[in-house]
Amino acid sequence: MAEEQVTYAQAGVDIEEGARAVDAIKGVVHSTYRPEVVGDIGGFGGLFSLAAAKAMDDPLLVSGTDGVGTKLKLAQLVGKHDTVGIDLVAMCANDILATGAEPLFFLDYVAVGKLDADAMAKIVGGISEGCRQAGCALIGGEMAEHPGVMDPDDYDLSGFCVGLVDRPKMLDPQSVREGDVLVGLASSGLHSNGYSLARKVCVEGRTAEELSVPVEALGGQSVAEALLAPTRIYVKPVRAVLDACPDAVRALAHITGGGITENLNRALPEACDAVVELGSWPVPPVVRHVCDAARLSEAEALKTFNMGLGLVLIVDPARADEVRDALVAAGETPYRVGSVAAGSGVVRYESEGSLYGA
């Protein structure tokens, strides 16, 4: 007697739903395309022309990869899937921006327990929005269904960004000098870091309905709204400043996991310290809310969360006003948050105890 056939669909993988998902995302993917994109989605590899690099003296490709982390668990709990894709692009594009590079293209990887075309369209719609904000093209990706490995409603995101910079124009920590000025750009909240702690103190044991109640301390936002605010993408304003003020920005730090303490030092040479003046910028309510809930000391908070600074530029002091004006013209509200001093390549703080204002 012949054994009964077991299909791929019976094993938990729905090829037809996968095809519907591809059809559902084509429009938003096309909305990210730049003139350099060659071909369309659906091939075995994304194609992107580098003809523009011929005009550069020494073109360098810059790559970065990252994910969204456990922020996704909150998105899944409250059923909001249309912004975490912005976080995914931001974590990669802001990283390569630290070299002065222009992000060119992006690829994503979405793993799901059970594929749903409508849910996938929301997720990829967020990724596409992130790519539009960063000015890069979404030229490819992968949707993988993992029955038996992931719960049906579970998913995970990762991404990969490639950019281009001319070596003579590259931002370089070795160019940082004593007396340089630290200019901070505001974050939208926690961005995509520290969510294991944030979820433990603000989310665990609470229902989606409880997390959706407006909170006065959060300016009327709910905990879910405040924690799911997407990571800011700084590419366009910073690239505008780099073009408007050549050689004025020495280096740049993307403030991610590890906070100011463990990221700003990455933009320093060994003989210089960053001296950060606490209280010189506003801390978003959601960041303070989480820090208070966790009873974090000031020092611990500063090495856990961005504390309201998503990006810090290290600027030639003679051109600090020029950079500030260019940032304002690009729609930013910059803060002068400290300076560079002789030292050993670490971040130190002045006015300790004033993180939340004097």
C-alpha positions in Angstrom: 0.0 0.0 0.0 1.4 3.4 -1.0 2.2 5.8 1.8 0.1 9.0 1.9 1.7 12.1 0.4 2.7 14.8 2.9 2.9 18.3 1.3 5.0 21.3 2.1 1.8 23.1 3.2 0.9 20.2 5.6 4.4 20.7 7.1 3.5 24.3 7.9 4.9 26.2 4.9 2.4 27.9 2.6 4.1 28.7 -0.7 0.9 30.3 -2.1 0.7 32.7 0.9 4.4 33.5 0.2 3.6 34.5 -3.3 0.7 36.7 -2.1 3.1 38.3 0.3 5.5 39.2 -2.5 2.7 40.7 -4.5 1.5 42.7 -1.5 4.9 44.4 -0.9 5.9 45.2 -4.5 4.4 48.7 -4.4 6.1 49.8 -1.2 9.4 48.3 -2.3 9.3 50.1 -5.6 8.7 53.4 -3.7 12.3 53.1 -2.3 14.1 52.7 -5.6 16.8 55.0 -6.7 18.0 55.5 -10.3 20.9 53.1 -9.7 18.6 50.1 -9.0 18.8 47.5 -11.8 16.0 45.0 -12.3 13.2 44.2 -9.9 12.5 42.1 -6.8 12.1 38.4 -7.3 15.6 37.6 -8.7 18.3 35.7 -6.9 20.3 38.9 -6.1 19.6 42.6 -5.9 21.5 44.7 -8.5 22.7 48.3 -7.9 24.9 50.4 -10.2 28.1 51.9 -8.8 28.9 54.1 -11.8 28.8 57.2 -9.6 31.8 55.9 -7.7 33.9 56.6 -10.7 33.9 60.3 -9.9 35.4 59.6 -6.4 39.1 59.7 -5.6 39.0 56.5 -3.5 35.5 55.1 -3.1 34.9 52.8 -0.1 31.9 50.6 0.4 30.6 50.7 4.0 28.4 47.9 5.3 26.4 47.4 8.5 24.0 44.8 9.8 21.6 44.8 12.8 18.2 43.8 14.0 15.4 45.3 16.2 15.9 43.1 19.2 13.2 42.5 21.9 11.3 45.6 21.0 9.6 43.2 18.6 8.0 41.4 21.5 6.1 44.6 22.5 5.0 45.2 18.9 3.7 41.6 18.8 1.9 42.0 22.2 0.0 45.1 21.1 -0.4 44.1 17.5 1.5 47.1 15.9 3.8 46.0 13.1 4.1 49.0 10.8 6.9 50.9 12.5 9.4 48.3 13.6 10.8 48.2 10.1 11.8 51.8 10.5 13.8 50.7 13.5 15.5 48.0 11.5 16.7 50.4 8.8 17.7 53.0 11.4 20.0 50.7 13.3 21.9 49.9 10.1 21.8 53.2 8.3 22.8 55.3 11.3 25.7 53.1 11.9 27.2 53.5 8.4 26.5 57.2 8.6 29.1 57.3 11.3 31.8 57.1 8.6 30.1 59.8 6.6 28.8 57.3 4.1 25.7 57.7 2.0 23.4 54.6 2.4 22.8 53.2 -1.0 20.8 50.0 -0.6 19.3 47.7 2.0 18.3 44.1 2.3 16.0 42.6 4.9 15.5 39.1 6.4 12.1 38.4 8.0 11.6 35.1 9.8 8.0 34.2 10.8 6.3 31.4 12.6 3.4 31.4 10.1 3.3 33.7 7.0 0.4 36.1 6.7 0.5 38.3 3.6 -1.3 41.2 5.2 1.0 41.2 8.3 4.0 40.9 6.1 2.9 43.9 4.1 2.8 46.0 7.3 6.2 44.9 8.3 7.8 45.5 4.9 5.9 48.8 4.7 7.8 50.0 7.7 11.1 48.8 6.3 10.3 50.7 3.1 9.4 53.8 5.0 12.8 53.5 6.8 14.5 53.2 3.5 12.8 56.3 2.2 13.8 58.3 5.2 17.4 57.1 4.8 17.4 57.6 1.0 18.4 54.0 0.3 16.8 51.5 -1.9 15.3 48.2 -0.7 16.6 45.9 -3.4 16.0 42.5 -1.9 15.3 40.3 1.1 14.0 37.1 2.3 10.8 35.9 4.0 11.3 32.6 5.8 8.5 30.6 7.4 9.7 28.6 10.4 6.9 26.3 11.6 7.8 24.3 14.7 10.7 26.6 15.4 8.8 29.9 16.0 5.2 30.4 17.4 2.7 31.2 14.7 2.5 34.9 15.7 6.2 35.4 16.3 8.6 37.0 13.9 12.2 38.4 13.9 13.8 41.0 11.7 17.4 41.6 10.6 18.8 43.8 7.9 21.9 44.7 5.9 22.8 48.2 4.6 25.6 49.2 2.1 26.8 52.7 1.7 29.5 54.6 -0.1 32.0 57.2 1.0 35.1 58.8 -0.7 38.1 58.1 1.6 39.3 61.7 1.6 35.9 62.8 3.0 35.5 59.9 5.5 34.8 60.8 9.1 37.7 59.5 11.2 38.1 59.4 15.0 41.8 59.9 14.5 41.1 63.5 13.3 39.5 64.4 16.7 41.4 67.1 18.6 41.4 68.5 22.1 38.9 71.4 22.2 36.5 70.0 19.7 32.8 70.5 20.4 30.2 67.8 21.1 26.9 68.4 19.3 24.0 66.1 20.2 20.9 65.4 18.2 17.7 64.3 20.0 16.4 60.8 20.0 12.8 59.9 19.8 13.0 57.8 23.0 14.7 54.5 23.6 15.2 53.8 19.9 15.9 50.1 19.7 18.1 49.4 22.7 17.5 48.3 26.3 14.2 46.7 25.6 14.9 43.6 27.7 15.2 45.9 30.7 12.3 48.2 29.6 10.0 45.2 29.1 10.9 43.7 32.5 10.0 46.9 34.4 7.3 48.4 32.2 5.6 45.6 30.2 5.8 42.2 32.0 2.6 41.2 33.6 0.6 43.8 31.8 -2.0 43.3 29.1 -2.1 45.1 25.7 -5.1 47.0 27.0 -3.2 48.2 30.1 -0.3 49.2 28.0 -2.6 51.3 25.8 -3.8 53.6 28.7 -2.6 57.2 28.4 0.0 58.1 31.1 0.3 61.7 32.3 4.1 61.3 32.9 4.5 60.4 29.3 2.7 63.5 28.0 -0.5 61.6 27.5 1.0 58.8 25.5 0.5 55.2 26.5 3.4 53.1 27.5 3.1 51.1 24.3 3.0 54.3 22.1 6.1 55.7 23.9 8.1 52.5 23.8 7.2 51.8 20.1 8.2 55.2 18.9 10.5 54.4 15.9 14.2 55.0 16.0 15.1 58.3 14.3 17.0 58.1 11.0 19.6 60.9 10.9 21.0 60.3 7.4 19.4 63.3 5.5 20.1 66.1 8.0 23.6 64.9 8.7 24.5 64.4 5.0 23.2 67.9 4.4 25.5 69.2 7.0 28.5 67.3 5.6 27.8 68.8 2.2 27.2 72.3 3.5 30.1 72.3 6.0 33.0 70.3 4.4 35.6 69.1 7.0 33.8 70.7 9.9 32.6 67.4 11.4 35.5 65.3 12.6 33.7 62.2 13.8 30.3 60.9 14.7 28.8 58.5 17.2 25.5 56.6 16.9 24.3 56.1 20.5 22.9 52.6 20.7 23.2 49.7 23.2 25.7 50.7 25.9 24.4 54.3 25.9 26.5 57.4 25.7 29.3 55.8 27.8 29.9 52.9 25.6 29.4 54.5 22.2 30.8 58.0 22.2 34.2 56.6 23.1 34.2 54.8 19.7 34.5 58.1 18.0 37.6 59.1 20.0 41.3 58.7 19.4 43.3 57.1 22.3 44.6 60.4 23.6 41.3 62.2 23.9 38.3 62.0 26.2 34.7 63.2 25.6 33.6 65.4 28.5 29.8 65.4 28.5 27.9 68.2 30.4 24.9 66.5 32.0 21.7 68.5 31.9 22.6 70.3 28.7 19.9 68.5 26.7 16.4 67.3 27.5 15.8 63.7 28.5 12.5 62.3 26.9 9.8 61.4 29.3 9.8 57.7 28.3 13.5 57.4 28.9 13.1 58.8 32.4 10.0 56.7 33.0 11.9 53.5 32.3 15.0 54.6 34.3 12.8 55.5 37.3 10.9 52.2 37.0 14.2 50.3 37.0 15.6 52.5 39.8 18.8 53.0 37.7 21.6 55.1 39.0 22.7 58.0 36.8 25.9 56.1 35.8 24.0 52.9 35.0 21.4 54.8 33.0 24.1 56.5 30.9 25.6 53.1 29.9 22.2 51.5 29.2 20.1 54.0 27.2 20.7 56.9 24.8 19.2 59.3 27.5 17.8 61.5 24.7 20.8 61.7 22.4 20.6 59.5 19.4 23.6 60.9 17.6 26.6 63.0 18.7 28.8 64.9 16.3 32.4 65.9 17.1 32.9 69.3 15.5 35.8 71.7 14.8 35.3 74.4 17.5 35.9 77.2 15.0 33.0 76.0 12.9 30.6 74.8 15.6 28.2 77.7 14.9 28.2 77.0 11.2 27.4 73.3 11.9 24.6 74.3 14.3 23.1 76.6 11.8 23.2 73.9 9.1 21.6 71.4 11.4 18.8 73.9 12.2 18.3 74.5 8.5 18.0 70.7 8.0 15.2 70.6 10.6 17.2 69.5 13.7 17.4 71.0 17.2 21.1 70.6 18.1 22.5 70.7 21.6 26.0 71.6 22.6 26.6 68.8 25.1 30.3 69.0 25.9 33.8 69.1 24.5 36.9 67.0 23.9 39.8 67.1 26.3 43.1 65.3 26.7 42.7 61.9 28.1 42.7 58.2 27.4 39.8 57.6 25.0 36.9 57.4 27.5 33.7 59.3 28.2 33.5 61.3 31.4 30.8 63.5 32.8 30.5 66.9 34.3 27.7 68.2 36.6 27.0 64.7 37.9 23.6 64.5 39.4 22.1 66.9 36.8 21.2 64.3 34.1 17.5 65.3 34.3 18.2 69.0 34.7 19.6 71.1 37.5 
